[in-house]
Amino acid sequence: MLAGNAVDADSSRRLCTLTCYGDLARRIRLGEDSVLELKQVSVAGSRVTAPRRNDVADELGAFANGRGGELVLGVDDATRRVTGIPLDALDVVETWVREICNDTLKPPLDATIRKIELPTPAGDLAPALLVAVERSLFVHRGPGGYFRRLGSSKRELPPDLLARLFQERSQSRMIRFDESAVPGTVPGDLDYALTRRFLRDDAAEEDASETAARKLRLIADADGTARLTLAGVLLCTRQPQRWLPHAYVQAVSYAGERTDVEYQTDARDIGGPLDEQVAEALHFVRRNMLVRATKTTARTERPQFSDRAVFEALVNAVAHRDYSIAGARIRLHLFGDRLELYVPGALANTLTPDSLHLRQASRNELIVSLLARCPAPTGLGRVHMMDRRGDGVPIIHKESRELSGRLPEYTLIDESELRLVIRAAIGDV
């Protein structure tokens, strides 16, 4: 009876696998094509000996630079036979693939790695890995260079096509990048409780739908498929980092006046929708800053930093950072004598660090317009997160000068990151 149950369980598992991955198994039998790559895997101890890491990186980059594709690890590409991956080595191979995506490809690639079972010629099931890559927002370079997929093999991109690809994928970043479709998303990923706050007060319940989201430019079509836009992911999903791992604030507080892990007193990676990131980062500063006291004619207590200045700096950071720079996050460092905020991206248009308080320009127009509808935390003298009049930097200047007697310092680092330094209040602690 027990043996019969075991046979039935195996049959049920095999049937389930054939149902779930039957199409993939049929594609494997037909062989590699422009969206399918097969690789046999060999593992020695905790090391993957085949295929070569660089070859896999170039294949994945070729998929990302084209329309996407799937890599199946555990299949002999010559015979199309499922050879599988030893069960105890499956985690090793998964880690190896993840390291290729994060470390070997430039910029890092966001791929979906799934453990699956495929039918072998003997009729049983063997573990394998399915690595799914979507068309990327970026152009990816592998160890061998820039590749594209042509039929069942990769081809190095010639200079003219590479230039065209860079132009095609960077154009949307320069103009309305925040309206670009994010690969891997579907309309159902929207949190409509978050979406409703951008609708009119008198909007009907049914207006918080895909149609309304399209009007708000939270959903766009990419290659005939509905996807969330960058702004939609950042403001209308509970975990934007699922698709944009770099879109968060890394906050660290130090007891001294230099970056030293031994003097680190608090640290937090702050994710979630952009308005929540701002509120939580402001709370982080409030929780960790000191209250200073001056002893002139009478003791006067005042905070180390101005709430309004910190708030405006954080809102500007999430609104204007360059989200096309993969792997870069906003960094907030709190010291005894200053606050430092690092924001990924060069300054928009012709702005310079010296002209920030005199002029304004938006890199992410849609994000700015949506933040202008989000309520601001209480006690900051502002109703909404953003003021379209561009008063943020002047407020930072005014508040900083009044509190510390020094103006904020803006510095552009390598034309790819803006650093803001706000000095702490003067006085005895």
C-alpha positions in Angstrom: 0.0 0.0 0.0 2.8 2.4 0.9 4.7 1.5 -2.3 1.6 2.2 -4.3 1.2 5.6 -2.6 4.8 6.4 -3.5 4.2 5.5 -7.1 1.1 7.6 -7.2 2.9 10.5 -5.7 5.7 10.3 -8.3 3.2 10.0 -11.1 1.3 13.0 -9.8 4.6 15.1 -9.5 5.6 14.1 -13.0 2.1 15.0 -14.4 2.3 18.4 -12.6 5.8 19.1 -14.0 4.7 18.2 -17.5 1.7 20.5 -17.2 3.7 23.4 -15.8 6.7 23.0 -18.0 5.4 21.0 -20.9 5.8 24.0 -23.3 9.4 24.4 -22.2 10.2 20.7 -22.6 8.8 20.9 -26.2 11.0 24.0 -26.9 14.0 22.1 -25.5 13.4 19.2 -27.9 13.3 21.7 -30.8 16.6 23.2 -29.8 18.0 26.7 -29.2 16.6 29.7 -30.9 16.7 33.5 -30.5 15.0 33.3 -27.1 16.3 30.0 -25.7 19.8 28.9 -24.7 20.7 25.5 -23.2 23.7 24.7 -21.1 24.9 21.5 -19.5 26.3 22.0 -15.9 29.2 20.4 -14.2 29.9 20.9 -10.5 33.0 19.9 -8.4 32.4 20.4 -4.7 31.2 24.0 -4.3 32.5 25.2 -7.6 30.8 25.2 -11.1 33.3 23.9 -13.6 31.1 24.2 -16.7 29.9 26.2 -18.5 32.4 29.1 -18.3 31.2 32.0 -16.2 32.1 34.6 -18.9 30.2 32.6 -21.6 27.0 32.6 -19.5 27.4 36.3 -18.7 27.7 37.1 -22.4 24.6 35.0 -23.2 22.5 36.7 -20.6 23.7 40.1 -21.7 22.7 39.3 -25.3 19.2 38.4 -24.2 18.9 41.6 -22.2 20.2 43.7 -25.1 17.5 42.2 -27.3 13.9 41.2 -26.5 14.8 38.9 -23.7 15.1 35.1 -23.4 15.5 32.1 -21.3 18.6 30.1 -20.2 18.1 26.5 -19.1 20.9 25.1 -17.0 20.9 21.3 -16.9 20.4 20.5 -20.6 23.0 19.3 -23.1 22.7 21.9 -26.0 24.1 19.4 -28.6 21.8 16.5 -27.9 19.0 18.4 -26.2 18.9 15.8 -23.5 18.0 16.9 -20.0 21.0 16.0 -17.9 19.9 17.9 -14.8 21.8 19.4 -11.8 22.6 17.3 -8.7 20.1 18.3 -6.1 22.7 19.0 -3.5 24.5 21.4 -6.0 21.4 23.3 -7.0 22.0 26.1 -4.5 25.6 26.4 -5.6 24.6 26.9 -9.2 21.9 29.4 -8.3 24.4 31.5 -6.3 26.8 31.3 -9.2 24.2 32.6 -11.6 23.2 35.4 -9.2 26.8 36.4 -8.9 27.1 36.6 -12.7 24.1 38.8 -12.9 25.3 41.1 -10.1 29.0 41.2 -10.5 30.1 40.0 -14.0 27.6 42.0 -16.1 27.8 45.8 -16.3 25.4 47.2 -15.3 24.0 44.4 -13.1 21.2 42.5 -14.6 17.8 41.8 -13.0 17.0 38.2 -13.9 14.4 35.7 -12.5 16.1 32.4 -11.4 13.8 29.5 -10.8 14.4 25.9 -9.7 12.4 23.5 -11.9 12.2 19.8 -12.8 12.3 18.5 -16.3 11.7 15.1 -17.7 14.8 13.1 -18.7 15.0 10.5 -21.5 14.6 7.8 -18.8 11.2 9.2 -17.9 12.1 10.5 -14.4 12.5 14.1 -13.3 15.7 16.0 -12.9 16.4 19.3 -11.2 17.3 22.2 -13.4 17.5 26.0 -13.3 15.5 28.4 -15.5 17.0 31.9 -15.8 14.5 34.3 -17.4 15.7 37.6 -18.8 13.5 40.4 -20.0 14.3 43.2 -22.4 16.3 45.6 -20.3 16.1 49.3 -19.8 19.9 49.4 -20.1 22.6 48.2 -22.5 24.6 45.4 -20.8 28.3 44.6 -21.3 29.7 41.1 -20.6 33.3 40.1 -20.3 33.5 39.6 -24.1 31.8 42.9 -24.9 28.3 43.9 -26.0 26.3 41.1 -27.6 22.9 40.6 -29.2 21.0 37.4 -29.9 20.8 36.3 -33.5 19.0 33.0 -34.0 20.5 30.4 -31.8 23.8 32.2 -31.1 25.0 35.5 -29.8 26.8 38.0 -32.0 28.9 41.0 -31.0 27.1 44.3 -31.6 28.9 46.2 -34.4 29.6 49.9 -33.6 26.7 51.3 -35.6 24.1 49.0 -34.0 25.6 49.5 -30.5 25.4 53.3 -30.9 21.8 53.0 -32.1 21.0 50.7 -29.1 22.5 53.1 -26.6 20.6 56.0 -28.2 17.3 54.1 -28.2 17.6 53.0 -24.6 19.1 56.2 -23.2 16.7 58.6 -25.0 13.8 57.7 -22.7 16.2 58.3 -19.7 16.9 61.8 -20.9 13.3 62.5 -21.7 10.6 61.1 -19.4 12.6 58.2 -18.2 10.2 57.9 -15.3 7.5 57.0 -17.8 9.5 54.1 -19.2 8.0 50.6 -18.7 9.7 48.4 -16.1 10.3 44.8 -17.3 8.7 42.1 -15.3 5.8 44.1 -14.0 2.1 43.7 -14.8 -0.8 46.0 -14.0 -1.9 43.7 -11.2 1.3 44.7 -9.3 -0.2 48.2 -8.7 -1.5 48.8 -5.2 -4.7 50.7 -5.8 -4.9 52.0 -2.3 -1.7 53.9 -3.2 -3.1 54.8 -6.7 -6.3 56.4 -5.3 -4.4 59.2 -3.6 -3.5 60.6 -7.1 -7.2 60.6 -8.2 -9.6 63.5 -7.9 -11.4 63.6 -4.5 -14.7 63.0 -6.2 -13.5 60.1 -8.4 -15.6 57.0 -8.3 -14.3 53.7 -6.8 -14.1 52.1 -10.2 -11.9 54.9 -11.4 -9.0 53.4 -9.5 -8.5 51.0 -12.3 -6.1 50.2 -15.1 -7.8 52.9 -17.2 -7.2 55.5 -14.6 -3.7 54.3 -14.0 -2.9 54.7 -17.7 -4.2 58.3 -17.6 -1.9 58.9 -14.7 0.9 57.3 -16.8 1.5 54.6 -14.1 1.0 52.0 -16.8 2.5 51.9 -20.3 2.8 49.4 -23.1 6.2 47.8 -24.0 6.4 45.6 -27.1 2.6 45.1 -26.9 2.6 44.2 -23.2 1.2 46.3 -20.4 3.8 47.2 -17.8 4.1 49.6 -14.9 6.1 52.7 -15.5 9.1 53.6 -13.3 6.9 56.2 -11.5 4.2 53.6 -11.1 6.6 51.2 -9.4 8.1 53.9 -7.2 4.9 55.4 -5.9 2.2 52.8 -6.3 3.7 49.5 -5.2 4.5 48.6 -1.6 7.9 47.2 -2.5 9.4 49.0 -5.4 12.8 47.3 -4.6 11.4 44.1 -6.0 11.9 45.4 -9.5 14.3 48.4 -8.7 16.7 47.0 -6.1 18.7 50.2 -6.0 15.7 52.5 -5.3 16.1 53.0 -1.6 17.8 55.2 1.0 20.8 53.8 2.9 20.8 55.7 6.3 23.8 55.5 8.7 24.4 57.4 11.9 27.9 57.8 13.4 28.9 59.0 16.9 32.0 60.8 15.6 32.8 63.0 12.7 34.1 60.4 10.2 32.9 57.3 8.5 34.0 54.5 10.8 32.1 51.3 11.4 33.3 51.1 15.0 31.5 54.4 15.7 28.3 53.5 13.9 25.3 54.0 16.2 22.4 53.2 13.9 21.8 52.0 10.3 18.8 51.2 8.2 18.0 50.5 4.5 14.8 52.5 3.9 12.5 51.1 1.1 8.9 51.3 0.2 7.1 54.0 -1.9 9.1 57.2 -2.3 6.9 59.3 0.0 7.4 56.7 2.7 11.1 56.7 2.1 11.2 60.4 2.8 9.1 60.2 5.9 11.1 57.3 7.3 14.4 58.9 6.5 13.3 62.1 8.2 12.3 60.0 11.3 15.8 58.4 11.2 17.4 61.8 11.4 15.1 63.0 14.2 15.8 59.8 16.2 19.6 60.1 15.9 20.3 63.8 15.9 21.4 65.6 19.1 19.8 68.6 20.8 22.3 71.3 21.2 22.2 74.2 23.7 23.7 77.7 23.5 24.7 79.6 26.6 24.7 83.2 25.7 22.2 85.3 27.8 20.0 82.3 28.5 20.1 78.6 27.7 18.4 77.9 24.4 18.0 74.4 23.1 17.8 73.7 19.4 18.0 70.6 17.3 21.2 69.6 15.5 19.6 70.0 12.1 16.5 71.8 10.7 13.6 69.5 10.1 12.5 71.6 7.1 16.0 71.6 5.5 16.4 67.8 6.0 12.9 67.2 4.6 13.4 69.3 1.5 16.8 67.7 0.9 15.2 64.2 1.1 12.3 65.0 -1.2 14.6 66.5 -3.8 16.8 63.4 -3.6 14.0 60.9 -4.3 12.4 63.2 -6.9 15.5 64.1 -8.9 17.9 61.2 -8.6 18.9 59.3 -11.8 17.1 56.0 -11.5 18.9 54.7 -14.7 22.1 54.2 -12.7 21.8 50.6 -11.7 23.3 49.7 -8.3 23.4 53.2 -7.0 21.3 54.2 -4.0 20.7 57.4 -2.0 23.1 57.5 1.0 22.3 59.5 4.1 25.1 59.8 6.6 24.7 61.5 10.0 27.7 62.8 11.9 28.3 64.8 15.0 29.1 68.0 13.0 27.2 67.5 9.7 24.7 65.6 7.6 25.8 64.2 4.2 23.4 63.2 1.5 24.6 61.5 -1.7 22.2 61.5 -4.6 22.9 59.3 -7.8 23.1 61.2 -11.1 24.5 64.4 -12.6 22.5 67.6 -12.4 19.7 67.9 -14.8 20.1 70.1 -17.9 22.5 73.0 -17.4 22.2 73.3 -13.6 25.4 73.6 -11.6 26.0 73.3 -7.8 26.3 77.0 -7.6 23.0 77.7 -9.4 20.8 75.2 -7.6 19.2 77.9 -5.4 18.6 80.2 -8.3 17.2 77.9 -10.9 15.2 74.7 -11.2 15.0 71.7 -13.6 13.3 68.3 -13.2 14.8 65.1 -14.4 11.7 63.1 -13.5 8.6 65.3 -14.3 6.1 62.6 -13.6 7.5 61.7 -10.2 7.6 65.3 -9.3 4.0 65.9 -10.3 2.9 62.8 -8.3 4.9 63.8 -5.2 3.2 67.2 -5.5 -0.1 65.4 -4.6 1.3 63.3 -1.7 0.6 64.8 1.8 3.7 65.9 3.6 4.4 65.0 7.3 2.9 67.4 9.8 4.8 70.3 11.3 6.8 71.2 8.2 4.8 74.1 6.9 3.9 72.3 3.7 0.7 70.6 2.6 2.2 68.3 0.0 5.6 66.6 -0.5 6.7 68.9 -3.3 6.1 72.5 -4.2 6.2 73.0 -8.0 7.5 76.5 -7.5 11.0 75.2 -6.7 11.4 76.5 -3.2 13.2 73.5 -1.9 16.8 74.5 -2.2 16.2 78.1 -1.1 14.5 76.7 2.1 17.6 74.5 2.7 19.8 77.6 2.3 17.7 79.7 4.7 17.2 77.1 7.4 20.9 76.0 7.3 22.2 79.6 7.6 19.9 80.4 10.5 20.7 77.2 12.4 24.5 76.8 11.8 25.5 80.1 10.4 26.8 78.2 7.3 25.3 77.6 3.9 24.8 74.1 2.6 27.5 72.7 0.4 26.7 71.1 -3.0 29.4 69.1 -4.8 29.2 67.1 -8.0 31.3 64.0 -7.9 32.6 62.5 -11.2 29.6 64.0 -13.0 27.6 61.1 -11.6 26.7 61.8 -8.0 25.6 65.0 -6.1 26.7 65.4 -2.5 25.0 67.8 -0.1 26.5 68.7 3.2 24.4 70.4 5.9 26.3 71.7 8.9 25.1 71.0 12.4 23.9 73.8 14.8 26.5 75.7 16.7 26.4 75.3 20.5 27.3 73.1 23.4 25.8 69.7 23.6 
